[in-house]
Amino acid sequence: MSKVKVIVILLSLAFAMGGLATHYAVANGQAKPAAGPREMRWHGAIVRINKDQSTMDVRNGGYQKRIHFDSSTKWTQGTKPADKSEFKEGVQVTCFGNYKAGSVVMDASRIDLR
């Protein structure tokens, strides 16, 4: 047998064993659950706030994102809670949250005043 055939056989066996180990780990509940969506962040200056639609537009350089907030959104300044009235057009903020499915609008879980 040539060296190439031996290497191919050994690699095939290694992949098969890895697949079996993964199968048994999943079957026995040892596999880690899939991670949820990673929280994203966006930093910039507030361009406009629409309180009726609970949105704000935040610009960073030449890019602007729409941020959606609701009653569960935390308003902070560093580690301390902040008053919502301090968030005005022109102030710098960092928004944390996830994007709506198939949209560019971020659902903010926290908005931090800078």
VENMO-V459408 format. One record per backbone hydrogen bond with DSSP energy under -1.0 kcal/mol. CO is the residue of the C=O (numbers start at 1). NH is the residue of the N-H. If there is no record, write none. Layout:
BEGIN
((CO & NH) (CO & NH))
END
This chain:
BEGIN
((2 & 6) (3 & 7) (4 & 8) (5 & 9) (6 & 10) (7 & 11) (8 & 12) (9 & 13) (10 & 14) (11 & 15) (12 & 16) (13 & 17) (14 & 18) (15 & 19) (16 & 20) (17 & 21) (18 & 22) (19 & 23) (20 & 24) (21 & 25) (22 & 26) (23 & 27) (24 & 28) (25 & 30) (26 & 29) (40 & 97) (42 & 95) (44 & 93) (45 & 59) (46 & 90) (48 & 57) (50 & 55) (54 & 69) (55 & 50) (56 & 67) (57 & 47) (57 & 48) (58 & 65) (59 & 45) (60 & 63) (63 & 60) (65 & 58) (66 & 106) (67 & 56) (68 & 108) (70 & 73) (74 & 111) (75 & 82) (76 & 113) (77 & 80) (80 & 77) (83 & 86) (84 & 87) (86 & 88) (88 & 91) (91 & 46) (92 & 114) (93 & 44) (94 & 112) (95 & 42) (96 & 109) (96 & 110) (97 & 40) (98 & 107) (100 & 103) (105 & 100) (106 & 68) (107 & 98) (109 & 74) (110 & 96) (111 & 76) (112 & 94))
END
